[in-house]
Amino acid sequence: MRLTDRISVAEEDINNIYDQDKIAIHFPGDGEEDSESINFADYSKKSDAQAIKCFAELNRTGGYIWAEYYTRRTVKVGKVKPSSFKIYLSRWSRERERGKHEKGSIAKLKTLQMEKVRRIEPGQAMNLRAVRPQQGTITKWHKARDNIECLIENKPLREDWSSLFPAQQEAVCAEYLRDPDFEECARLEFLLLPVGRTLKDVDICGMARDGKEIFAQVTNYKKNDPKCRKKIETLKHYKHGRSQLAFFCVCSGVLEEDGIMFVPTERVFSWLKKHEAYYRRLLDK
């Protein structure tokens, strides 16, 4: 859940909601007065209806949530208490929608109560901050997997490669290239671009110790998977006299084929666990 300043209600009420360990949304609907309904069918705008549907499901079943409030730098995570829906009366902080909802008129916020609340300060849970949804007030967060639950319930994460988010996996593979555990592997000296989504076709672009360029791709597909083969064919376009190519995937062992060095992600994970401080920091909640 993200409360930005676009919520257009009094800041003091946002702070009260934060202090009371509540989450809130503000979707006034189409009428002259703010709607109290949490039936998505009562909202004509598709994005509003989707948000209300998500909110109503949380009210019905409960669930884990990451909540951000624009008036505070501290994030709260917690477990939503089922059937805790209440209306919180605030005031519109500015006029909206061509004269509707005049400044100072009643604003009805829809709230739910959180339990098992934990404060996340700046600099904490950076892995989750990096992959949180960037759009919308409230939405399901599929990429978080069970990480939010582990954070709130203070449970350890699974200790395997899949416990890392894709962005973390890409960062670990880049670090592995700086200190690979087999002689034939390209050795990264400097990154030329940020790791990850800077380029469409490659995840790692850097300069090797011998001055050549390194282009690498990271995936969780098996080497013989059709989706993986497509990525391999794309990576081949980066092959030239001054380049070295690496492909991290699920495979049985290190293999050089058609100018590409294939490296098993499980091998990288074994390497990572030997660097215990780095490994524990990545899993730090």
Secondary structure, DSSP 8 states (H G I E B T S, - for coil): -EE-GGG-B-HHHHHHHHHTTEEEE----SSSS------GGG--SHHHHHHHHHHHHHHHH-EEEEEEETT-S-EEEEEE-TT--EEEEEEBSS--STTSS-TTSEEEEEEEEEEEEEEE-TTSSHHHHHHS--SSSS---GGGTTHHHHHHHT-----SGGGS-HHHHHHHHHHHHHS-SSTTS--EEEESS-SSTTSSS-SEEEEETTS-EEEEEEEEEETTSHHHHHHHHHHHTT-STTEEEEEEEE-SS-EEETTEEEEEHHHHHHHHHHSHHHHHHHT--
